Amino acid sequence: VASRDIAAQTLVEISPVLLFTPTEYEEHGRHTLIHHYTFKWRDGRMALALGLGSLFNHSSSPNVSYIIDTETESIRYTTIRAVTEGEELCIFYGHKLWF
């Protein structure tokens, strides 16, 4: 939840990630709660966002977008539009959700 008004295009979080190889993920990660919080990395690995990255809830009309930064192995979260104090910060997780 926003603790103050936030302007559009404001970087709100840079989350480092924990990366899993396809084998690690298939044999272990997908059988745990981690499965519900991972992102597909561009090289086929799966990434778990650390920091605040896994705390953003889903919305079909999000106010935060994210960019996967393979160079720094992090995910950058930026507001799409102005966000008012007290408003929940949400991202779009995709159409195939488990909930």
C-alpha positions as CSV (number, residue, x, y, z in Angstrom):
1,V,0.0,0.0,0.0
2,A,1.4,3.4,-0.9
3,S,2.4,5.4,2.1
4,R,2.4,8.6,0.1
5,D,1.3,9.9,-3.4
6,I,3.6,8.5,-6.1
7,A,4.1,10.0,-9.5
8,A,3.8,8.0,-12.7
9,Q,7.0,6.4,-13.9
10,T,8.5,6.2,-10.4
11,L,10.8,3.3,-9.7
12,V,9.3,1.8,-6.5
13,E,11.4,-1.4,-6.1
14,I,14.4,-3.2,-7.4
15,S,14.2,-6.8,-6.3
16,P,17.2,-9.2,-6.7
17,V,16.1,-12.7,-7.7
18,L,17.0,-16.2,-6.8
19,L,17.3,-18.2,-10.0
20,F,16.5,-21.9,-10.5
21,T,17.6,-24.0,-13.4
22,P,14.9,-25.8,-15.3
23,T,15.9,-29.1,-13.6
24,E,16.0,-27.6,-10.1
25,Y,12.6,-26.1,-10.6
26,E,11.0,-29.2,-12.2
27,E,12.4,-31.5,-9.4
28,H,11.8,-29.2,-6.5
29,G,10.4,-25.6,-6.9
30,R,7.2,-26.4,-8.7
31,H,6.2,-28.8,-5.9
32,T,6.3,-26.0,-3.3
33,L,4.6,-22.7,-2.6
34,I,7.4,-21.0,-4.5
35,H,5.6,-22.2,-7.7
36,H,3.0,-19.5,-7.2
37,Y,5.5,-16.6,-6.9
38,T,8.0,-17.2,-9.6
39,F,8.7,-15.4,-12.9
40,K,9.8,-17.0,-16.1
41,W,13.3,-15.7,-16.9
42,R,14.3,-15.1,-20.5
43,D,16.8,-18.0,-20.6
44,G,14.4,-20.7,-19.4
45,R,15.2,-20.4,-15.7
46,M,12.7,-19.5,-13.1
47,A,13.2,-16.5,-10.8
48,L,11.9,-15.9,-7.3
49,A,11.8,-12.1,-6.6
50,L,13.3,-11.2,-3.2
51,G,12.8,-8.0,-1.3
52,L,9.3,-6.6,-1.9
53,G,9.0,-8.2,-5.3
54,S,6.9,-11.1,-4.2
55,L,4.5,-8.9,-2.2
56,F,2.8,-7.2,-5.1
57,N,-0.8,-8.5,-5.6
58,H,-2.3,-9.2,-9.0
59,S,-4.7,-6.8,-10.7
60,S,-6.2,-6.9,-14.2
61,S,-5.7,-3.1,-14.2
62,P,-2.4,-2.8,-12.4
63,N,-0.7,0.5,-11.4
64,V,2.8,-1.0,-11.4
65,S,4.7,-2.7,-14.2
66,Y,7.9,-4.7,-14.1
67,I,10.9,-5.2,-16.2
68,I,13.2,-8.3,-15.9
69,D,16.8,-7.1,-15.9
70,T,19.0,-10.0,-16.9
71,E,22.2,-8.0,-16.6
72,T,21.7,-7.3,-12.8
73,E,19.6,-10.4,-12.2
74,S,16.8,-8.3,-10.7
75,I,13.3,-7.1,-11.4
76,R,12.5,-3.4,-11.6
77,Y,9.0,-2.2,-10.6
78,T,7.8,1.1,-11.8
79,T,4.4,2.9,-11.5
80,I,2.4,3.0,-14.7
81,R,0.3,6.0,-13.5
82,A,0.1,8.3,-10.5
83,V,-0.8,6.3,-7.4
84,T,-2.5,8.0,-4.4
85,E,-1.6,7.5,-0.8
86,G,-3.4,4.4,0.6
87,E,-3.8,2.7,-2.8
88,E,-2.6,-0.9,-3.1
89,L,0.4,-1.4,-5.5
90,C,-0.5,-4.2,-7.9
91,I,1.1,-5.8,-11.0
92,F,-0.4,-8.0,-13.7
93,Y,0.7,-11.6,-13.2
94,G,-0.8,-13.0,-16.5
95,H,-4.0,-14.7,-17.5
96,K,-3.2,-18.2,-16.3
97,L,-3.3,-17.8,-12.5
98,W,-3.7,-20.5,-9.9
99,F,-6.2,-18.5,-7.8
